Structure formats: C-alpha cells, structure tokens
Amino acid sequence: MNPRRWFGLVLGLVFLIAGVAPVAHAQESPKLYVFSSGSLGGFPKAALQIGGQGNIDWAPVSFYVITHPRGNVIFDTGNNDKTITDPDGWWGPLAKGFGLKMTQDDAIPAQLGKIKMKTDDIKYVVLGHMHLDHGGNVSQFPNATLVVQNDELKAAWWPDEGYSLYYIPGDFAATKQMKVVRLEGDLDLFGDGTMVIKRWVAHTPGSQMMTVRLKNSGLIILTGDNVYMRENVEKSIPPNIVLAYNPQGFLTAFEWIRMTMANEKADFFTAHDPDAYKAMKKAPEFYD
C-alpha cells in the first residue's frame, strides 16, 4: 500500500477513536454578530412612523456579520468611513440633516477587529439596499462577492427622478470591479437554509431582507430599512411616504414577519431602532 495512503488511514482511525472529527471546524454552526457604524439623530419620529410624535435623538446604524463554514457574510456596511473626517464633504447637507455622528471606533476595520476579523475575511456582502447608510463601505470589500437585487443596482447607478438623494455614487463605485450576484428574486445563499435572501420591494426598488437560521437562537430576520422600529411591525405603522418606494410593500413585509414569528418563533433585527439595539448583544458577543 502507498505509504501516504496508509498514513491517512491511520490518522483517520486515530481521530475516530478519539471521537474528534478532523474537519470539526468546518462544521461549526453559524454565529451572528451585531455592529454599529456610527449613529443618526435629530429627525422627526414621524419620518419613520406615520403619526409618530417628537424627534429621534439617537438611532444606530447597524450592520451584521454572520460566520458560516462556507464563508463569512456581512449584511449592510453602514456609513462610509470617510464621513468620520469629512462628513459634509461626503454627505453634503444630509450630514447635519440626519445628525450624523461617526468616530474612528465606528470604522469598519475597528468594528470587525472586535471579533478578530479583517475586511478580507468577508466572502459575501449582502445589502438590504444601497442608500448611504447601508451601502457606504462596499468599497472596503473588493475581494468579496456583492449580492444585491438587479433593480437596486439600477436604482443606485441610474435613479429615477426624485430618488437619487440617498444614493452616493462614491460609496459603490467599486461595484464595477467586484464580483456581483445580480438577483431577480430570492436566494438561499449556501443552499442549506441558514441564510436566505428575500426580495421585498418596499423602501427602495430593490430592497431585500435576509433570514438567518441559528442552532440555538432560531430564525432571525434582518430587515434592513423595510422595518425601522419594532413598533412598525407590531402595530402595522408604515413610514412616511418619502421613505417608501412601495408603501404596500412595507405592510406585506410586516405581515410576513408577524406570520413567520408565529409559525417559527422567529425574531427580527432592524437597522435603526434605538431601544431594540440597546437590548441586543453587541460584538464580540454573538447569537448562535
């Protein structure tokens, strides 16, 4: 017998006897980490909820990283890190209008560093949509594959009149050189049900959500801006029409989330709900 083949059989037998699989690391269950890319504030609550009273003084700009044996995934990328030193130059009047606050600790490398990860460790970038506070740092992942709805790419690069304000071409200029999966619907990212991208036209022409199935925490729905605050879902309160490309899409999303919560004991994570964010585990803690 070939000596190398013999050595491989012996090594495999040793692992078997010891009860340790030599590929145990590859079989690790997914973990979900919560991060924030700065914050927004000082805008009317009525923008996020029709009939809302008062102002939102502070709102997170959340993004998420999911580890998976077949590659790490980031859902949304937050505000462009260039706004840390040049908010007015990058966002223009929106920086003051949205009460943008960013520090060096909010930068993508610093945030990923909390879990000892670098931008090159990300294999897939999934964007709920490509607005400035969700697609801001796509360019920091040039070696990753971008997964986005084709309609969202069109909306970002060639927005219809009146819809260009929140798309900043400099944010996603690198998408011309990246690998891009241009979706026309849903996608089971790894084919195992752990991460399923759901096309849901509501906030933008190509907005999407993603479900993450975890061993202990169950099913978690990452909503992007199709849900601003938990109360939107619980009371079926849509946002102001200014933030709704398809108002009916919000209501059907709320209904689907409630149904999924009832049927599968699911939960959902939003991007900007301050109270919900404060209650979440933040990296380096995780959901598994």
Secondary structure, 3 states (H helix, E strand, C coil): CCHHHHHHHHHHHHHHHHCCCCCHHHHCCCEEEEEEEEEECCEEHHHCCCCCCCEECCEEEEEEEEECCCCEEEECCCCCHHHHCCHHHHHCCHHHHCCCECCHHHCHHHHHHCCCCCHHHEEEEECCCCCCCCCCCHHHCCCCEEEEEHHHHHHHHCCCCCCCCCCCHHHCHHHHCCEEEEECCCEECCCCCCEEEEECCCCCCCCEEEEEEECCCEEEEECHHHCCCHHHHHHCCCCCHHHCCCHHHHHHHHHHHHHHHHHHCCEEECCCCHHHHHHCCCCCCCEC
